[in-house]
Amino acid sequence: MNRVEKVMKELKELYLHDDRPWIIGFSGGKDSTCVAQMVYYMLKDFPPEKRVKEVHILSSNTLVENPLMEVHRRKVCAKIEQAAKEDGLPIKVKILKPELNDTFWVNLIGRGYPSPNRWFRWCTDRLKIKPMTKYILEQVKENGEVIILLGIRKLESNVRAQTMDKYEIEDFKLRKHAKIPGAYIYAPIEDWEEDEVWNYLLKVPSPWGDDNRNLIRFYRKGDTEIQFIIDESAPPSGSSRFGCWVCTVVERDRALEGSIEEGETWLKPLLEFRNWLKKIRDNPKYRESIRKSDRKKKLIADTLGREFTPSEHRGHKVLGPFTFETRHEILRRLLNLQEMVAGKGISLISPEEIKAIETIWIYEGDNISSIADIFEASSEGINQNKILMSNDEWFKKIEEICNRHGISAQLIKKLLIVEKDFSLLSRRAGIYERLEKVIEEHMMSDIIIESKEN
C-alpha cells in the first residue's frame, strides 16, 4: 500500500468513525490543496447515504492578502463550492474575514498602531486567529467536538515536528488543539515529503476542474508554504507568496519582489508603499512621544510637579502610536494606490474601513475635516458623501449649534459617536464607562493645552 492509498484508507475510517464534523484549513497552497483534494475524492467514493458528515473548507482573507494569491484562492474556493454542489457532496466553503474593528487599516491608520515587527506582531491574532477561533468555537458549541484537518508536515521544521508530537493522542493520530477545548487536529500528510505532495498534485487531476500546475508559479525561487494559521507560533506571512502584502515583520517581501521580477510590474507601487511603512515605523518623527496608556500618568506627574518616566522596552523608550499627521499621510498614499490598481479589480481598503477610521480619528480628537480634506486631494473615484460622517448634515448642524452656545463641538460629536456605536448592540453594558472616559479625556486635553499656554 503506497502513501496515497494509506491516507485515503485512514480518511475513510476516520470519517465513518463518528459524527464529528470536519474543518479543513485551506490556504490555497500545495499542502492544503493536497488534503482538500483527497477529502473530496474520499467523499465521492462513498455512496450518498454515507456522506452524512459535513466538511467545512475554511479559507482566511485578511483583506491585505497578496493580490495574486488572493485572486487564485478566491477562484479555487468558488470552483470547489460549485463542483461540490454538482456532485452532491456535503462540503461547505467559508471565507473568513476579520471583524471591522480588527482589520489592518482600522488599527494602523485609525488607531495609529505602528507597523508590525517581531516584538509587536499585533496583526496575526486579529486578522487570522480570531476569525478562525470564532468559527471553530461555534461549531464546537453546535456539535460538541470537531476535527480540524491541516496540510502541515513534520519535515517542514523541527519545531513543527515537536509541536505535533507534543499534542498527539492515540486514535487516528489526532491531537488536542492547544487552546480550543473540543477541537482536535488531524494532519493526514504529516509524514510526507515535499516531492510526494507535488507528485500527487501533478498526477491526480483536480476534482473541481482546476489545473494544479498553476500552483507551481507560486513556489518559484524557493518560496515557503504558509499554513492555515491556528496559533501565533506560525511564521510571519510576508515570508511566503500566501501572506500579506503589507507584512513588515520580515526584512524583505520576497513574495512581491518575486512577482515583480516575473512581470507583474503593477505590484511595484505596493512594494514601495510596504517598504515605506517599514521604514517609518521606528522613526520618532512619525510617532507620538509617549504611549496612549502613559498620557494620564504624565498628566498626573506634571500636575503634581513630579518627574515622569515613560515606558521602556529592552532599555529603550517606548514610542506612542503614529501621529495624526502620519496617519493622514498613510491614508493619502493608500488611496492613491487604490486608484492605481483599480483596473485590476482589487480593493485595498473598503468604504466601511474608511468610515471606521474617521470615527476613531474624531473620537481621539482629530480635526473633523481631516479625512474629508484627504479625500478631496487624493481620491476622485470614491463618493465620499456616502462614506464620511463629516459630510452628514447632522454633523454640520451640531457644529453650528455648539458654536452659537459656546459648547465644545468636538466633545458632543465624540459622545454621539459612542451612543451610535452602542445603539447597534443588543446589550449596552459599558456605555456609561465609555462616555465617562470620553469626558475625562476631553478634560485632560484641555488641561494639557492650558498648561502649555501658561
BELZIUR-V328455 format. One record per pair of residues at least 24 apart in sequence whose C-alpha atoms are under 10 Angstrom apart, sorted by the first residue. I is the first residue (numbers start at 1). J is the second residue. If there is no record, write none. Layout:
I	J
I	J
//
This chain:
3	189
3	191
3	192
3	196
3	200
4	38
4	188
4	189
4	192
4	196
4	197
4	200
6	188
7	35
7	38
7	39
7	188
7	189
8	38
8	39
8	41
8	42
8	188
9	42
10	172
10	188
11	38
11	39
11	42
11	43
11	172
11	186
11	188
12	39
12	42
12	43
12	45
12	46
13	172
14	147
14	171
14	172
14	186
15	39
15	42
15	43
15	50
15	51
15	52
15	53
15	54
15	55
15	147
16	50
16	51
16	52
16	53
17	172
18	53
19	52
19	53
19	54
19	143
19	144
19	145
19	146
20	53
20	54
20	55
20	139
20	140
20	143
20	144
20	145
20	146
20	147
20	183
20	184
21	52
21	53
21	54
21	55
21	56
21	139
21	140
21	143
21	144
21	145
21	146
21	147
21	148
22	53
22	54
22	55
22	56
22	57
22	91
22	139
22	145
22	146
22	147
22	148
22	149
22	183
22	184
22	185
22	186
23	54
23	55
23	56
23	57
23	58
23	91
23	92
23	93
23	135
23	136
23	139
23	146
23	147
23	148
23	149
23	150
23	183
23	184
23	185
23	186
24	55
24	56
24	57
24	58
24	59
24	93
24	147
24	148
24	149
24	150
24	151
24	185
24	186
24	228
25	56
25	57
25	58
25	59
25	60
25	132
25	148
25	149
25	150
25	151
25	152
25	227
25	228
25	229
25	230
26	56
26	57
26	58
26	59
26	60
26	73
26	77
26	93
26	94
26	95
26	149
26	150
26	151
26	227
26	228
26	229
27	57
27	58
27	59
27	60
27	61
27	69
27	70
27	73
27	150
27	151
27	225
27	226
27	227
27	228
27	229
27	242
27	243
28	59
28	60
28	69
28	70
28	72
28	73
28	74
28	75
28	76
28	77
28	215
28	225
28	226
28	227
28	228
28	242
29	69
29	72
29	73
29	151
29	215
29	216
29	218
29	219
29	224
29	225
29	226
29	227
29	228
29	241
29	242
30	151
30	194
30	197
30	198
30	201
30	212
30	215
30	216
30	218
30	219
30	225
30	226
30	227
31	150
31	151
31	152
31	153
31	189
31	190
31	192
31	194
31	197
31	198
31	201
31	225
31	226
31	227
32	149
32	150
32	151
32	152
32	189
32	197
32	225
32	226
32	227
32	228
33	76
33	150
33	151
33	197
33	201
33	206
33	212
33	215
34	151
34	188
34	189
34	197
34	198
34	200
34	201
34	204
34	206
34	212
35	149
35	150
35	151
35	152
35	187
35	188
35	189
35	197
36	80
36	149
36	150
36	151
36	206
36	207
37	80
37	200
37	201
37	204
37	205
37	206
37	207
37	208
38	188
38	200
38	201
38	204
38	206
38	207
39	91
39	149
39	188
40	80
40	83
40	84
40	87
40	89
40	90
40	91
40	206
40	207
40	208
41	206
41	207
43	84
43	87
43	88
43	89
43	90
43	91
44	84
44	87
44	88
44	89
44	207
46	89
48	87
48	88
48	89
48	90
51	88
51	89
51	90
51	91
52	89
52	90
53	89
53	90
53	91
54	89
54	90
54	91
54	92
55	89
55	90
55	91
55	92
55	93
55	147
55	148
55	149
56	90
56	91
56	92
56	93
56	94
56	139
56	148
56	149
57	81
57	91
57	92
57	93
57	94
57	95
57	148
57	149
58	92
58	93
58	94
58	95
58	96
58	132
58	135
58	136
58	228
59	93
59	94
59	95
59	96
59	97
59	128
59	132
59	228
60	94
60	95
60	96
60	97
60	98
60	127
60	128
60	129
60	131
60	132
60	228
60	229
61	95
61	96
61	97
61	98
61	127
61	128
61	131
61	243
61	244
62	95
62	96
62	97
62	98
62	99
62	102
62	103
62	104
62	123
62	124
62	126
62	127
62	128
62	131
62	243
62	244
63	96
63	97
63	98
63	103
63	104
63	105
63	127
63	244
63	245
63	347
63	348
63	349
63	350
64	103
64	104
64	105
64	127
64	243
64	244
64	245
64	246
64	247
64	347
64	348
64	349
65	237
65	238
65	241
65	242
65	243
65	244
65	245
65	246
65	247
65	348
66	237
66	238
66	240
66	241
66	242
66	243
66	244
66	245
66	246
66	247
66	255
66	256
66	267
67	241
67	242
67	243
67	244
67	245
67	256
67	267
67	270
67	344
67	345
67	346
67	347
67	348
68	218
68	241
68	242
68	256
68	259
68	264
68	267
68	346
69	215
69	218
69	241
69	242
69	243
69	244
70	241
70	242
70	243
70	244
70	346
71	345
71	346
72	214
72	215
73	242
75	210
76	208
76	209
76	210
76	211
77	208
78	208
79	207
79	208
79	209
79	210
80	206
80	207
80	208
80	209
80	210
81	208
82	208
83	207
83	208
83	209
84	207
84	208
86	208
87	208
94	135
95	131
95	132
96	127
96	128
96	130
96	131
96	132
96	134
96	135
97	126
97	127
97	128
97	130
97	131
97	132
98	125
98	126
98	127
98	128
98	129
98	130
98	131
98	132
99	126
99	127
99	130
99	131
100	350
100	352
100	353
100	356
101	126
101	353
101	356
101	357
102	126
102	127
102	128
102	130
102	131
102	353
103	127
103	349
103	353
104	246
104	349
104	353
105	327
105	330
105	331
105	334
105	348
105	349
105	350
105	353
105	354
105	356
105	357
106	349
106	352
106	353
106	354
106	355
106	356
106	357
106	358
106	359
106	360
107	353
107	356
107	357
107	360
108	321
108	322
108	327
108	330
108	331
108	357
109	321
109	322
109	323
109	324
109	326
109	327
109	328
109	329
109	330
109	331
109	353
109	354
109	357
109	358
109	360
109	361
110	322
110	324
110	327
110	328
110	331
110	353
110	354
110	355
110	356
110	357
110	358
110	359
110	360
110	361
110	362
110	364
111	321
111	322
111	323
111	324
111	327
111	357
111	360
111	361
111	364
112	287
112	288
112	320
112	321
112	322
112	323
112	324
112	326
112	327
112	357
112	360
112	361
113	281
113	287
113	320
113	321
113	322
113	323
113	327
114	277
114	278
114	280
114	281
114	282
114	286
114	287
114	319
114	320
114	321
114	322
114	323
115	246
115	247
115	248
115	249
115	274
115	277
115	278
115	279
115	280
115	281
115	282
115	321
115	322
116	246
116	247
116	248
116	249
116	250
116	277
116	278
116	281
117	236
117	247
117	248
117	249
117	250
117	251
117	278
117	281
118	236
118	248
118	249
118	250
119	249
119	313
120	249
121	232
121	236
121	247
121	248
121	249
123	236
123	247
123	249
124	229
124	230
124	231
124	232
124	233
124	234
124	235
124	236
124	237
125	229
125	230
125	231
125	232
128	228
128	229
128	230
128	231
128	232
129	228
129	229
129	230
129	231
129	232
130	230
130	231
132	228
132	229
132	230
132	231
133	179
133	180
133	230
133	231
136	180
136	182
136	183
137	180
137	181
137	182
137	183
139	182
139	183
140	180
140	181
140	182
140	183
141	182
143	182
144	181
144	182
144	183
145	181
145	182
145	183
145	184
146	181
146	182
146	183
146	184
146	185
147	174
147	175
147	176
147	177
147	182
147	183
147	184
147	185
147	186
148	174
148	175
148	176
148	177
148	183
148	184
148	185
148	186
148	187
148	230
149	174
149	184
149	185
149	186
149	187
149	188
149	189
150	185
150	186
150	187
150	188
150	189
150	190
150	227
150	228
150	229
150	230
151	186
151	187
151	188
151	189
151	190
151	225
151	226
151	227
151	228
152	186
152	187
152	188
152	189
152	190
152	191
152	192
152	225
152	226
152	227
152	228
153	187
153	188
153	189
153	190
153	191
153	192
153	193
153	194
153	227
154	187
154	189
154	190
154	191
154	192
154	193
155	190
155	191
155	192
155	193
155	194
156	190
156	191
156	192
156	193
156	194
156	224
156	225
159	233
160	233
160	234
161	190
161	191
163	233
164	190
177	230
177	231
178	230
178	231
179	230
179	231
217	241
217	259
217	262
218	242
218	255
218	258
218	259
219	255
219	258
220	255
220	258
220	259
220	262
221	254
221	255
221	258
222	254
223	254
223	255
223	258
224	255
245	270
245	271
245	273
245	274
246	270
246	271
246	273
246	274
246	275
246	277
246	278
247	274
247	275
247	277
247	278
248	274
248	275
248	276
248	277
248	278
248	279
248	281
249	278
250	278
251	275
251	278
252	278
266	340
266	341
266	344
267	340
267	341
269	336
269	337
269	340
269	341
270	334
270	337
270	338
270	340
270	341
270	348
273	330
273	333
273	334
273	337
276	330
277	330
280	322
280	326
281	319
281	321
281	322
282	318
282	319
282	322
283	319
283	322
284	319
284	320
284	322
284	323
285	322
285	323
285	326
286	319
286	320
286	321
286	322
286	323
286	324
286	325
286	326
286	327
287	319
287	320
287	321
287	322
287	323
287	324
287	325
287	326
287	327
288	318
288	319
288	320
288	321
288	322
288	323
288	324
288	326
289	317
289	318
289	319
289	320
289	321
289	322
289	323
290	317
290	318
290	319
290	320
290	321
291	317
291	318
291	319
291	320
291	321
291	322
292	319
292	320
292	321
293	320
294	320
295	320
295	441
295	444
295	445
296	440
296	441
296	444
299	444
299	445
299	447
299	448
299	451
300	444
302	448
302	451
303	447
303	448
303	451
324	361
324	364
324	365
324	366
324	367
324	370
325	366
325	370
327	357
327	361
328	361
328	370
328	371
328	373
328	374
329	374
331	357
331	371
331	374
331	375
331	378
332	371
332	373
332	374
332	375
332	377
332	378
332	379
333	374
333	378
334	378
334	379
335	374
335	375
335	377
335	378
335	379
335	380
335	381
335	382
336	375
336	377
336	378
336	379
336	380
337	378
337	379
338	378
338	379
338	381
338	382
339	378
339	379
339	380
339	381
339	382
342	381
350	387
351	382
351	383
351	384
351	386
351	387
351	388
352	387
352	388
353	387
354	384
354	387
354	388
355	384
355	386
355	387
355	388
355	389
355	390
356	387
356	388
356	389
357	388
358	387
358	388
358	389
358	390
359	388
359	389
359	390
359	413
359	414
359	417
359	418
359	421
360	414
360	417
361	414
362	389
362	390
362	410
362	411
362	413
362	414
362	417
363	410
363	411
363	413
363	414
363	415
363	416
363	417
363	418
363	438
363	441
363	442
364	410
364	414
364	438
364	441
364	442
365	410
365	411
365	414
365	438
365	441
365	442
365	445
366	410
367	410
368	395
368	409
368	410
368	413
389	417
408	442
410	442
411	438
411	439
411	441
411	442
411	443
412	438
412	439
414	438
414	439
414	442
415	439
//
